[in-house]
């Protein structure tokens, strides 16, 4: 027998390894496999994918792709379920998903996940971080977990600690005290495992025998940054390393920006401990603000450029000035987390999480980034290995037509060059 054109026997065996428990029925296996597949078909935060999965179900939506249903047929089925996805949005989405619909790719990712003892989490699982559901159609379709499910479940009572990679001694010191102090108060620590502030937040939580969760921008089978291999291995032992991307997925600039929305959504508050004027950690604060989550910022010396971003959050975006773990805890303990507020934050999050990350220079985390298409394509290009348009489309999650159009513009700007065997980057 086959499932989505693949051997159902192997799929069932892999799913049992990735989601251990009572033997799932064929319908459950199909849904779990479909959710796993969608994490590799659509880029993180893809609204169209979220809408389609919500309306047709993950397996129904995947069937529509595999069987190449016409746009009209998909629209009819989605409309019955109340979806407001437009035909134009759907057609555009189908074009960018098509390069990734390659038979067996999902199986390769699942085999790799089994090899690294990774677990597949879906909404409704006791360990699922329910805060991410506030992202609405931009929420992850599934999550990949390496480590302890209990640690992720404990993260429902958590605070995100983020900041600059190029941290100063001052920044690392205040981060260590903040992380240890919050762990003593029963909070789990969520961060992104980057160098600098993130790494110190994780280390201090582990040293205080607390729970910590690292959310990655690539597959959990390939730790990034590589210099934090040992740290991430320690987190796997007692905490959790999580990603919405399947095993084998490389981290890219676009995925880092989208990863930040999960850090903000999975935690009850976000604290920026040290950040420059255009630090990427301000992007995380921007996501937290759009979700209605409290934001705190640690002040630094007024002469320090490394703290300019924190001062900017306090001055321009009404972040709460915090100096101790006690004051950070107050952001959560003093917030009335009523259901009505949660529903309101979901509406705000949905509006802010359009198909592109907020990039306005007057928004928290706003940086003068190029368009999402330019970011994705630049990430997909190699400096040395020529890549075809089809390959670039699959790597970037863009349609072939969009890749061709963006390559032309990038070539004019001097950022790409076509060779006999494909395109290469001309980044300095």
Secondary structure by P-SEA (a helix, b strand, c coil): cccccccaaaaaaaaaaacccccccaaaaaaaaaaaaaaaacccccaaaaaaaaaccaaaaaaaaaacccaaaaaaaaaaacccccaaaaaaaaaaaccccccaaaaaaaaaaaaabbbbbccccccccccccccccccccbbbbcccaaaaaaccbbbbbbbbccccaaaaaaaaaaaaaaaaabbbbbccccccaaaaaaaaaaaacbbbbbbbcccccccccccaaaaaaaaaacbbbbbcccccccccaaaaaaaaaaaaaacccccccccccccaaaaaaaaaaaacbbbbbbbcccccccaaaaaaaaccccccccccaaaaaaacccccccaaaaaaaaaaaaaaaccccccccccccccccccaaaaaaaaaccccbbbcaaaaaaaacccaaaaaaaaaaaaaaccccccccbbbbccc
